[in-house]
Structures are given as C-alpha cells and as structure tokens.
Amino acid sequence: MSHPFKHLATVVKHRHKVFVHCVKAGIPIRGLLHDLSKFSPTEFIPGVKYYQGMRSPNERERELFGYSAAWMHHKGRNRHHFEYWNDVNPKTKKYEPVKMPIKYFKEMFCDRVAASKIYRKEDYTDDYPLQYFLRGNARSYMHKETADLLEKCLTMLRDKGEKETFKYIKGLKEY
C-alpha cells in the first residue's frame, strides 16, 4: 500500500529540520536547496511505494532488489552525501574517497542529525547520530579527514549538545 502523503510529510519535515540546522551552521542556502531531488519522479515514486515511516524507503527497495534506484539517483545529485565524493585517483588509477568541501560537510552533518530526529522521533538523543555512524561502515568509504571530522562533530554533539556543536561547525573553514 502506498503512502504518498505520509512520505511527502516525512520529506517536508526532514527538509525543514535540515534547513533549521543549516541556518545554525551558517549555510542557509544549502538548507534551502537540500534534497530537492527527492521531489523528482525517480526518487518520489519509490519513496511512496516503499514508505515505512521508521527508516528510509531506500532501505526497503534495496532489500527487495539488491539496490535502490532512488538512492543511486539521489547520491549522484546531492553533494552532501559522502558517496558523491569518489573519483579516480590519478596516481593509483583506482576509485577512492575525496575529501568533502566544508560547505557540503556541514550540510551532511545537518542532514544526519535531522534524519536521526525524524526517524527516531521521541527516542532521539544527541548520542544517536554518533552511534549510528559508529555502527555502520561509512567510515571505510569516506576520505579519512572527512570521517575524522564527522566523528569529532558527532562526539561533540553527544558531549556538549547542539548549541556548542553548531557554533563550532559554523566556524569551520575550507581545508
């Protein structure tokens, strides 16, 4: 059974939270532009079809087919996803992670915290985004400096809260 209005509400709530976080991080334009591709038919239709409410519809699509066409489309258009930042290293001739520019790193942080809040609802704590990162294998696919900075910021969120963490993130400058 499809859930067009529930999926739409989830996307809109998520974008709103990301926007609020991006304002705190000093990148309001990134917040306005965040995840606009989710309204394209390639992403929206599977989002409705595989909507569950407690996790990304892409996870369900991946379970059914071994991949998520919606995710493949999304990560290729949204620079705040570390998966976007892979390219052929001219020296090794292999695909390798590339260090994310700071403005997209900031948006990635805002996105992760907002997604945790949306999916965890009342069970959200400032520790959850860090635990989610540590449980997964994202670090092994990220540039080391990007992964280290993300872990540092997520740890700061857990230990010092949003106000201090967003103040720190707002002050980050390009490498």
N, C-alpha and C positions, 0 to 999 in steps of 0.2 A: 504494500500500500504506500503510495507516495504522499509526501507531506510538504507541498510547495510553500505554504505559509509558515510552517514551523522552521523549515530550512531558511527561508528568507529572513525570518525574525532572528535566527541564530547568526546569520551573516551580518545583518544590520547591527545587532548588539555587539558582536565582535569588532566590527569596524569602528563603532562608537568608542568602545573601550580603548582600542589601539590609538584612535585619534587623541583621546584624553591623555594617554601615556606619551604620545609623540609630542604633544604640546609641552608636557613636563620635561621631555628630553631635548627640547629646543629644535624640533624638526616638524613643525605643524603641517607643512606642505606634504611631507611623506605620509603623515596621518590622513590627509585628505585623499591622497592617491592610493592608499593602502588597499590591496586586494580587489581592485576594480574588475579584474579578470574573472572573479567569481560570479559576475553577472552575465558572462558570455554563455551561450548555449552549451559549449563544450564542458564547462565546469558546473553550471547551474543545474542542468538536467540530471546528471549523475548525483549531484548533491541532494536533489529532491528524491530521486529514486532510492538512494542508499542512506537516507537520513535515519539516525538513531537517537540523536539528542545528547548522548553522553560521550561521543567521540567523533572524530572526523568521518564523514561519509566515504572519504578516500580509503580508509582502512577496510571498510566492508567491501568496496569494489575490488580492492587488492586481494582480499580473501577469496572472492568468487572467481577472479580471472587471472590471478598471479601478478597483476599490475593494475595501476589506476591511470586510465587515460586522462581523467580530470587532473590528477596530480602532475602528470607529465606536462600537460599544458600549463598548469599553474606555476610550477617551479621554473619553467623556461621563460616566463614573462615577469617574474617578481624577484627583484634583486635582493630582497631582504631574506631570501632563503639561501642558506649556505650551499645547497645543491646547485644553485645557479653558478657559483664561483668555482668551476673546474675548467681547466683548459690544458692544452698540450704544452708541456714544459719544453722549451726549445733545446735544452741540454739533454734531457733524458728521453725525449720523444714519446713520453707517456702522459696520459691524463692525470693531473694532480690538482689538489686543492690550491686555490689562490686566496690570498688574504683579502677579506672583505673591506671595502671602503667604510669608514666610520659612520657615515650617514645611514648606510644600509645595515650596519651592525646595530646601531641604535634602534632602527625600526624592527630588526629581528628580535631584540630584547623586548621591546614593547609588545610585539606580536606574541611571543612565548608567554609572557605574563598574562596578557589579555585572554589568550586561548585557555590557559590554566583556570582563570576565573570563570570563563564561560562554561567549560565542561565540568569543572569541579563544583561549581555553584557554591552552596553554603559550606562545603567541605574544603574550600580553598584555604590554604595558609601560605605565607610568604616562603615557606620551605619547599612547597610542592614543585615550583618550576626547576629548582636545583635538583631535587630527587628525580624528576622526570628526565632531566639531562643526564644525570649520572647513571640511571638505569638503562638508558638507550645506548646506541653505538654511534651517535652523531659525531662525537669527538674524533673517531677514527676516519671520518670523511671530511673533516674540516681542516683548514690550514691551522697549524699549531698555535700561532699567535691569536687567531680569531677564537679558537676553542678555549685557550687560556684566559682571554679577556672575558668571554662569556661566562666561564665558570667563576671567575673573580666577581663579576657583577651579580650573578645569581647567588653567590655566597654572601655578598654584601646585602642583597635584598633579604635573605634569611636572617642575617645577624643584626642589621641596622635599620631595616624597614624601607618602605618606598621613598619617603621624603629624602633621606640621605642618599639613597641609591640613584634616584633620578637627578639629584643635584650633581653627583659625580658623573653620570652619563652625559648630562648636558654639557659639562666641561671638557669632555673628550674631544681631542683634535685629531685630524688625519695623521696617520703614522709618519 
